Amino acid sequence: MQFSAAIGSPYSSVSRIAFLSHLLATDVSALKTPPLNWNYSPTNFFICRSSLTPKKPSPSISAPKVSTSDDTSKTQLLDLIDEDDDVVRQARRSADWKAARAHYDNGIVYQGRIEGSNGGGLLIRFYSLVGFLPYPQLSPSHYCKEPEKSIQEIAKTLTGTLISVKVIHAEEEKRKLIFSEKEATWSKYSNSVKVGNVYEARVGSVEDYGAFAHLRFPDGCYHLTGLVHVSEVSWDLVQDVRDILNEGDLVKVKVIGVDRNKSRITLSIKQLEEDPLLETLEKVIPQDNSGGSTSDDYVIDPLPGLETIVEELKLEEGIIDIKITRQGFEKRVVSQDLQLWLSNAPPNGNQFTLLARAGRQVQEIQLVTSLDQDGIKFALQRVLERVP
């Protein structure tokens, strides 16, 4: 057996590994006697380390010794190869962490294999790394498809499949690699969501401030989720959203807002229905004035408590004029107490419509103001806080 080695000059990482592989495949007994053409001396013989392999400190030994024992030689060679494997693995992992950070910085969608799951989420393969996808970051399409199953049961069926995800956290020092399928789904489907669109939806979690609803797309899957605020659930006063909506309910919703920077969709259920106040007003006070009465017929006496509110409202900045213009009577008693509503009817220039109702009586109030709709709401709130 003959082989050659560089004397006094390091191998490249590739050539060294090839050389070590050659040694393992060769009868190690040949190492007992160096070949005749090998210029061997204890001072100039060494096996070169990979440039990636950290050198072990050896202050008293200038060169490794070649053992005359077959077992010792094999062990030394295997140790060297193991060290190289560790270095290569570490270099690859470091490169993969950099790749994960690049995916995060650039918002790249990655197809990852689901390796398994635990109580909190899925384990996702990212090259040589394994990251974590919490269950709340899953697309709603999974549990909407099988609502009778728990999320843990669904997760078991996903093992071994590919999933589109985005990196939402990558920190090599703390070994934290977090993924989100929701973010990847948002990138794909959000551009088709416009204000005014109407969707069939399935109610998700219900909170004190509103209910989350998963939007059904033309492919039959529920890809995105929006929030129906408590104020957009019904035209009636809602004390508890859970009195009206429950998880799993099928509803129709209207998109009333899309925040693409924050990946948020605002929804409404009530805006798909007629405003009952406007409907009632037109029933008791027809537009052609064939029924009810107007302030041109005679002076309309304000409902009890309304006059004080009107006077206080005139003191608010931005309020120009207030006038009771029409009144009528409903067929049923809505509330014995005075209620004041800001109509959702489009304003006529700087003129808005308020509705005051108590018992069966309804009065229409025209409000001329420089405020917008939200400004009027705040002004009304301040006035009602001052009026006993």
LOPA-945280 format. One record per residue (C-alpha): residue number from 1; residue in three letters; x, y, z. Coordinates in pm, whole numbers. Layout:
REM LOPA-945280
{pt NUM,'ALA',{X,Y,Z}} ...
REM end
This chain:
REM LOPA-945280
{pt 1,'MET',{0,0,0}} {pt 2,'GLN',{125,345,-86}} {pt 3,'PHE',{-15,686,-11}} {pt 4,'SER',{126,1033,-9}} {pt 5,'ALA',{78,1320,231}} {pt 6,'ALA',{174,1685,233}} {pt 7,'ILE',{466,1737,468}} {pt 8,'GLY',{461,2062,664}} {pt 9,'SER',{160,2207,469}} {pt 10,'PRO',{-208,2179,571}} {pt 11,'TYR',{-464,1991,364}} {pt 12,'SER',{-783,2153,245}} {pt 13,'SER',{-1093,2046,436}} {pt 14,'VAL',{-1216,1834,141}} {pt 15,'SER',{-885,1661,70}} {pt 16,'ARG',{-832,1583,438}} {pt 17,'ILE',{-1169,1415,473}} {pt 18,'ALA',{-1101,1217,155}} {pt 19,'PHE',{-759,1120,293}} {pt 20,'LEU',{-906,1004,625}} {pt 21,'SER',{-1171,803,442}} {pt 22,'HIS',{-892,639,242}} {pt 23,'LEU',{-707,548,563}} {pt 24,'LEU',{-1014,384,713}} {pt 25,'ALA',{-1057,175,399}} {pt 26,'THR',{-689,69,412}} {pt 27,'ASP',{-525,-195,624}} {pt 28,'VAL',{-414,4,927}} {pt 29,'SER',{-124,-234,984}} {pt 30,'ALA',{48,-54,700}} {pt 31,'LEU',{92,239,933}} {pt 32,'LYS',{343,38,1138}} {pt 33,'THR',{611,82,874}} {pt 34,'PRO',{620,401,671}} {pt 35,'PRO',{678,356,293}} {pt 36,'LEU',{1031,393,171}} {pt 37,'ASN',{958,705,-34}} {pt 38,'TRP',{800,883,265}} {pt 39,'ASN',{1033,1143,411}} {pt 40,'TYR',{925,1079,769}} {pt 41,'SER',{1065,1237,1083}} {pt 42,'PRO',{896,1306,1419}} {pt 43,'THR',{943,1677,1370}} {pt 44,'ASN',{787,1727,1027}} {pt 45,'PHE',{504,1467,1013}} {pt 46,'PHE',{149,1575,1096}} {pt 47,'ILE',{-204,1518,977}} {pt 48,'CYS',{-352,1855,874}} {pt 49,'ARG',{-662,1980,1054}} {pt 50,'SER',{-954,2130,864}} {pt 51,'SER',{-946,2507,856}} {pt 52,'LEU',{-1285,2493,1029}} {pt 53,'THR',{-1160,2267,1310}} {pt 54,'PRO',{-1045,2449,1624}} {pt 55,'LYS',{-697,2337,1723}} {pt 56,'LYS',{-661,2178,2066}} {pt 57,'PRO',{-393,2341,2281}} {pt 58,'SER',{-88,2118,2305}} {pt 59,'PRO',{202,2315,2450}} {pt 60,'SER',{434,2019,2508}} {pt 61,'ILE',{378,1817,2190}} {pt 62,'SER',{482,1950,1854}} {pt 63,'ALA',{350,1660,1642}} {pt 64,'PRO',{114,1366,1696}} {pt 65,'LYS',{262,1023,1733}} {pt 66,'VAL',{158,731,1516}} {pt 67,'SER',{65,438,1737}} {pt 68,'THR',{182,91,1654}} {pt 69,'SER',{-146,-52,1782}} {pt 70,'ASP',{-418,-124,1523}} {pt 71,'ASP',{-699,-35,1768}} {pt 72,'THR',{-534,289,1875}} {pt 73,'SER',{-480,397,1515}} {pt 74,'LYS',{-839,330,1424}} {pt 75,'THR',{-960,520,1731}} {pt 76,'GLN',{-748,822,1650}} {pt 77,'LEU',{-872,831,1293}} {pt 78,'LEU',{-1236,796,1398}} {pt 79,'ASP',{-1192,1077,1652}} {pt 80,'LEU',{-1054,1302,1379}} {pt 81,'ILE',{-1348,1228,1148}} {pt 82,'ASP',{-1597,1283,1433}} {pt 83,'GLU',{-1437,1620,1502}} {pt 84,'ASP',{-1475,1712,1135}} {pt 85,'ASP',{-1840,1604,1136}} {pt 86,'ASP',{-1908,1822,1439}} {pt 87,'VAL',{-1743,2121,1274}} {pt 88,'VAL',{-1937,2073,951}} {pt 89,'ARG',{-2266,2038,1141}} {pt 90,'GLN',{-2194,2349,1345}} {pt 91,'ALA',{-2103,2548,1034}} {pt 92,'ARG',{-2424,2438,863}} {pt 93,'ARG',{-2637,2524,1165}} {pt 94,'SER',{-2479,2868,1184}} {pt 95,'ALA',{-2553,2924,813}} {pt 96,'ASP',{-2913,2808,863}} {pt 97,'TRP',{-2962,3056,1147}} {pt 98,'LYS',{-2846,3330,913}} {pt 99,'ALA',{-3092,3202,653}} {pt 100,'ALA',{-3373,3210,911}} {pt 101,'ARG',{-3290,3570,995}} {pt 102,'ALA',{-3290,3659,624}} {pt 103,'HIS',{-3635,3497,588}} {pt 104,'TYR',{-3758,3708,879}} {pt 105,'ASP',{-3608,4034,751}} {pt 106,'ASN',{-3747,3987,398}} {pt 107,'GLY',{-4083,3828,483}} {pt 108,'ILE',{-4007,3518,275}} {pt 109,'VAL',{-4264,3237,272}} {pt 110,'TYR',{-4103,2899,342}} {pt 111,'GLN',{-4234,2548,279}} {pt 112,'GLY',{-4149,2354,594}} {pt 113,'ARG',{-4207,1991,686}} {pt 114,'ILE',{-4406,1925,1003}} {pt 115,'GLU',{-4188,1696,1216}} {pt 116,'GLY',{-4435,1650,1500}} {pt 117,'SER',{-4636,1835,1762}} {pt 118,'ASN',{-4669,1890,2134}} {pt 119,'GLY',{-4923,2049,2365}} {pt 120,'GLY',{-4847,2401,2243}} {pt 121,'GLY',{-4788,2375,1871}} {pt 122,'LEU',{-4612,2215,1574}} {pt 123,'LEU',{-4242,2136,1520}} {pt 124,'ILE',{-4130,2264,1178}} {pt 125,'ARG',{-3814,2159,995}} {pt 126,'PHE',{-3607,2450,863}} {pt 127,'TYR',{-3305,2294,688}} {pt 128,'SER',{-3090,2157,975}} {pt 129,'LEU',{-3295,2343,1238}} {pt 130,'VAL',{-3629,2264,1398}} {pt 131,'GLY',{-3853,2559,1489}} {pt 132,'PHE',{-4188,2598,1663}} {pt 133,'LEU',{-4529,2706,1533}} {pt 134,'PRO',{-4773,2786,1819}} {pt 135,'TYR',{-5130,2669,1760}} {pt 136,'PRO',{-5266,3028,1760}} {pt 137,'GLN',{-5044,3094,1456}} {pt 138,'LEU',{-5212,2820,1251}} {pt 139,'SER',{-5442,2921,966}} {pt 140,'PRO',{-5810,2884,1064}} {pt 141,'SER',{-5861,2655,764}} {pt 142,'HIS',{-5748,2353,968}} {pt 143,'TYR',{-5995,2367,1255}} {pt 144,'CYS',{-6278,2511,1045}} {pt 145,'LYS',{-6252,2203,823}} {pt 146,'GLU',{-6297,1969,1121}} {pt 147,'PRO',{-6460,2175,1398}} {pt 148,'GLU',{-6552,1866,1598}} {pt 149,'LYS',{-6182,1780,1654}} {pt 150,'SER',{-5947,1939,1905}} {pt 151,'ILE',{-5647,2127,1772}} {pt 152,'GLN',{-5417,1858,1918}} {pt 153,'GLU',{-5603,1588,1722}} {pt 154,'ILE',{-5575,1792,1404}} {pt 155,'ALA',{-5203,1847,1465}} {pt 156,'LYS',{-5135,1473,1470}} {pt 157,'THR',{-5285,1435,1122}} {pt 158,'LEU',{-5056,1711,989}} {pt 159,'THR',{-4730,1539,1084}} {pt 160,'GLY',{-4521,1467,776}} {pt 161,'THR',{-4695,1722,555}} {pt 162,'LEU',{-4560,2050,416}} {pt 163,'ILE',{-4686,2384,541}} {pt 164,'SER',{-4634,2741,417}} {pt 165,'VAL',{-4498,2958,697}} {pt 166,'LYS',{-4318,3282,772}} {pt 167,'VAL',{-4043,3328,1028}} {pt 168,'ILE',{-4170,3568,1296}} {pt 169,'HIS',{-3881,3528,1542}} {pt 170,'ALA',{-3523,3409,1490}} {pt 171,'GLU',{-3267,3435,1769}} {pt 172,'GLU',{-2968,3203,1746}} {pt 173,'GLU',{-2828,3292,2090}} {pt 174,'LYS',{-3148,3175,2264}} {pt 175,'ARG',{-3220,2900,2011}} {pt 176,'LYS',{-3563,3049,1940}} {pt 177,'LEU',{-3709,2997,1595}} {pt 178,'ILE',{-4084,3073,1570}} {pt 179,'PHE',{-4308,3037,1264}} {pt 180,'SER',{-4654,3159,1164}} {pt 181,'GLU',{-4885,3009,905}} {pt 182,'LYS',{-5128,3299,954}} {pt 183,'GLU',{-4869,3548,829}} {pt 184,'ALA',{-4798,3339,520}} {pt 185,'THR',{-5171,3306,451}} {pt 186,'TRP',{-5218,3682,491}} {pt 187,'SER',{-4955,3744,223}} {pt 188,'LYS',{-5141,3518,-19}} {pt 189,'TYR',{-5506,3615,37}} {pt 190,'SER',{-5528,3962,194}} {pt 191,'ASN',{-5501,4154,-134}} {pt 192,'SER',{-5841,4019,-240}} {pt 193,'VAL',{-6011,4156,73}} {pt 194,'LYS',{-6170,4497,14}} {pt 195,'VAL',{-6387,4725,227}} {pt 196,'GLY',{-6749,4648,145}} {pt 197,'ASN',{-6689,4280,64}} {pt 198,'VAL',{-6939,4038,219}} {pt 199,'TYR',{-6829,3692,335}} {pt 200,'GLU',{-6976,3385,492}} {pt 201,'ALA',{-6789,3332,816}} {pt 202,'ARG',{-6754,3095,1107}} {pt 203,'VAL',{-6733,3245,1456}} {pt 204,'GLY',{-6409,3166,1638}} {pt 205,'SER',{-6328,3279,1989}} {pt 206,'VAL',{-6571,3518,2158}} {pt 207,'GLU',{-6430,3785,2390}} {pt 208,'ASP',{-6577,4069,2598}} {pt 209,'TYR',{-6480,4321,2330}} {pt 210,'GLY',{-6616,4125,2033}} {pt 211,'ALA',{-6595,3804,1833}} {pt 212,'PHE',{-6339,3675,1584}} {pt 213,'ALA',{-6481,3544,1258}} {pt 214,'HIS',{-6301,3327,1001}} {pt 215,'LEU',{-6371,3431,642}} {pt 216,'ARG',{-6473,3165,388}} {pt 217,'PHE',{-6308,3209,47}} {pt 218,'PRO',{-6429,3081,-293}} {pt 219,'ASP',{-6220,2762,-256}} {pt 220,'GLY',{-6433,2672,46}} {pt 221,'CYS',{-6154,2722,301}} {pt 222,'TYR',{-6142,2972,586}} {pt 223,'HIS',{-5810,3146,527}} {pt 224,'LEU',{-5828,3479,714}} {pt 225,'THR',{-5974,3603,1041}} {pt 226,'GLY',{-6132,3938,1128}} {pt 227,'LEU',{-6281,4099,1437}} {pt 228,'VAL',{-6645,4190,1485}} {pt 229,'HIS',{-6635,4454,1759}} {pt 230,'VAL',{-6913,4443,2015}} {pt 231,'SER',{-7051,4768,1870}} {pt 232,'GLU',{-7084,4601,1525}} {pt 233,'VAL',{-7265,4287,1639}} {pt 234,'SER',{-7619,4429,1651}} {pt 235,'TRP',{-7814,4754,1627}} {pt 236,'ASP',{-7951,4671,1970}} {pt 237,'LEU',{-7752,4744,2283}} {pt 238,'VAL',{-7526,4441,2346}} {pt 239,'GLN',{-7428,4382,2708}} {pt 240,'ASP',{-7252,4050,2643}} {pt 241,'VAL',{-7144,3927,2299}} {pt 242,'ARG',{-7195,3568,2417}} {pt 243,'ASP',{-7568,3633,2440}} {pt 244,'ILE',{-7573,3664,2060}} {pt 245,'LEU',{-7273,3477,1919}} {pt 246,'ASN',{-7114,3143,2005}} {pt 247,'GLU',{-6804,2971,1876}} {pt 248,'GLY',{-6884,2773,1560}} {pt 249,'ASP',{-7184,2987,1456}} {pt 250,'LEU',{-7216,3055,1083}} {pt 251,'VAL',{-7280,3423,1006}} {pt 252,'LYS',{-7253,3676,726}} {pt 253,'VAL',{-7014,3965,776}} {pt 254,'LYS',{-6922,4283,594}} {pt 255,'VAL',{-6565,4415,573}} {pt 256,'ILE',{-6558,4770,712}} {pt 257,'GLY',{-6183,4809,754}} {pt 258,'VAL',{-5850,4657,642}} {pt 259,'ASP',{-5520,4750,809}} {pt 260,'ARG',{-5256,4595,584}} {pt 261,'ASN',{-4965,4713,799}} {pt 262,'LYS',{-5098,4538,1108}} {pt 263,'SER',{-5263,4247,921}} {pt 264,'ARG',{-5605,4325,1068}} {pt 265,'ILE',{-5955,4302,923}} {pt 266,'THR',{-6253,4478,1086}} {pt 267,'LEU',{-6595,4325,1030}} {pt 268,'SER',{-6958,4410,1093}} {pt 269,'ILE',{-7270,4200,1121}} {pt 270,'LYS',{-7519,4475,1189}} {pt 271,'GLN',{-7434,4675,876}} {pt 272,'LEU',{-7583,4398,665}} {pt 273,'GLU',{-7920,4485,822}} {pt 274,'GLU',{-8130,4798,799}} {pt 275,'ASP',{-8084,5045,1083}} {pt 276,'PRO',{-8405,4985,1283}} {pt 277,'LEU',{-8412,5349,1392}} {pt 278,'LEU',{-8411,5473,1034}} {pt 279,'GLU',{-8672,5217,940}} {pt 280,'THR',{-8889,5319,1234}} {pt 281,'LEU',{-8845,5687,1156}} {pt 282,'GLU',{-8965,5648,800}} {pt 283,'LYS',{-9264,5445,917}} {pt 284,'VAL',{-9379,5702,1172}} {pt 285,'ILE',{-9266,6009,978}} {pt 286,'PRO',{-9306,5946,601}} {pt 287,'GLN',{-9072,6135,372}} {pt 288,'ASP',{-9363,6302,189}} {pt 289,'ASN',{-9491,6438,523}} {pt 290,'SER',{-9825,6265,468}} {pt 291,'GLY',{-9810,6146,827}} {pt 292,'GLY',{-9667,6274,1153}} {pt 293,'SER',{-9601,6638,1210}} {pt 294,'THR',{-9320,6883,1143}} {pt 295,'SER',{-9197,7197,1315}} {pt 296,'ASP',{-9355,7400,1033}} {pt 297,'ASP',{-9700,7288,1151}} {pt 298,'TYR',{-9652,7396,1509}} {pt 299,'VAL',{-9385,7417,1775}} {pt 300,'ILE',{-9273,7070,1881}} {pt 301,'ASP',{-9233,7033,2256}} {pt 302,'PRO',{-8911,6847,2330}} {pt 303,'LEU',{-8931,6511,2503}} {pt 304,'PRO',{-8880,6531,2883}} {pt 305,'GLY',{-8510,6589,2948}} {pt 306,'LEU',{-8426,6659,2582}} {pt 307,'GLU',{-8436,7039,2614}} {pt 308,'THR',{-8156,7037,2874}} {pt 309,'ILE',{-7943,6812,2655}} {pt 310,'VAL',{-7996,7038,2353}} {pt 311,'GLU',{-7893,7349,2550}} {pt 312,'GLU',{-7578,7178,2680}} {pt 313,'LEU',{-7495,7049,2334}} {pt 314,'LYS',{-7504,7405,2195}} {pt 315,'LEU',{-7218,7490,2432}} {pt 316,'GLU',{-6989,7230,2275}} {pt 317,'GLU',{-6722,7355,2037}} {pt 318,'GLY',{-6807,7285,1675}} {pt 319,'ILE',{-7187,7278,1725}} {pt 320,'ILE',{-7348,7548,1508}} {pt 321,'ASP',{-7723,7488,1533}} {pt 322,'ILE',{-7973,7232,1671}} {pt 323,'LYS',{-8339,7208,1576}} {pt 324,'ILE',{-8617,6955,1633}} {pt 325,'THR',{-8768,6911,1288}} {pt 326,'ARG',{-9015,6621,1300}} {pt 327,'GLN',{-9184,6385,1539}} {pt 328,'GLY',{-9405,6077,1529}} {pt 329,'PHE',{-9525,5776,1725}} {pt 330,'GLU',{-9426,5412,1713}} {pt 331,'LYS',{-9666,5123,1741}} {pt 332,'ARG',{-9485,4980,2040}} {pt 333,'VAL',{-9294,5112,2336}} {pt 334,'VAL',{-8918,5076,2280}} {pt 335,'SER',{-8808,5237,2606}} {pt 336,'GLN',{-8970,5448,2874}} {pt 337,'ASP',{-8641,5633,2932}} {pt 338,'LEU',{-8512,5900,2697}} {pt 339,'GLN',{-8271,5758,2438}} {pt 340,'LEU',{-8059,5971,2205}} {pt 341,'TRP',{-7918,5815,1888}} {pt 342,'LEU',{-7687,5942,1617}} {pt 343,'SER',{-7829,5816,1289}} {pt 344,'ASN',{-7602,5632,1048}} {pt 345,'ALA',{-7773,5809,759}} {pt 346,'PRO',{-7515,5990,541}} {pt 347,'PRO',{-7480,6357,646}} {pt 348,'ASN',{-7612,6630,420}} {pt 349,'GLY',{-7311,6857,403}} {pt 350,'ASN',{-7243,6956,763}} {pt 351,'GLN',{-7590,6850,879}} {pt 352,'PHE',{-7635,6532,1082}} {pt 353,'THR',{-7950,6363,1212}} {pt 354,'LEU',{-8014,6272,1576}} {pt 355,'LEU',{-8309,6067,1696}} {pt 356,'ALA',{-8462,6106,2042}} {pt 357,'ARG',{-8713,5847,2158}} {pt 358,'ALA',{-8907,5781,2477}} {pt 359,'GLY',{-9212,5558,2516}} {pt 360,'ARG',{-9371,5550,2171}} {pt 361,'GLN',{-9264,5900,2073}} {pt 362,'VAL',{-8978,5972,1832}} {pt 363,'GLN',{-8832,6313,1749}} {pt 364,'GLU',{-8591,6394,1469}} {pt 365,'ILE',{-8321,6653,1547}} {pt 366,'GLN',{-8112,6824,1280}} {pt 367,'LEU',{-7761,6907,1399}} {pt 368,'VAL',{-7547,7154,1204}} {pt 369,'THR',{-7182,7115,1302}} {pt 370,'SER',{-6824,7127,1183}} {pt 371,'LEU',{-6753,6802,1369}} {pt 372,'ASP',{-6734,6461,1204}} {pt 373,'GLN',{-6937,6163,1323}} {pt 374,'ASP',{-6684,6058,1588}} {pt 375,'GLY',{-6657,6417,1711}} {pt 376,'ILE',{-7035,6431,1757}} {pt 377,'LYS',{-7028,6106,1955}} {pt 378,'PHE',{-6764,6243,2192}} {pt 379,'ALA',{-6958,6569,2231}} {pt 380,'LEU',{-7275,6374,2318}} {pt 381,'GLN',{-7084,6166,2571}} {pt 382,'ARG',{-6950,6478,2744}} {pt 383,'VAL',{-7297,6634,2755}} {pt 384,'LEU',{-7462,6322,2896}} {pt 385,'GLU',{-7195,6310,3169}} {pt 386,'ARG',{-7285,6666,3273}} {pt 387,'VAL',{-7664,6625,3258}} {pt 388,'PRO',{-7812,6450,3564}} 
REM end
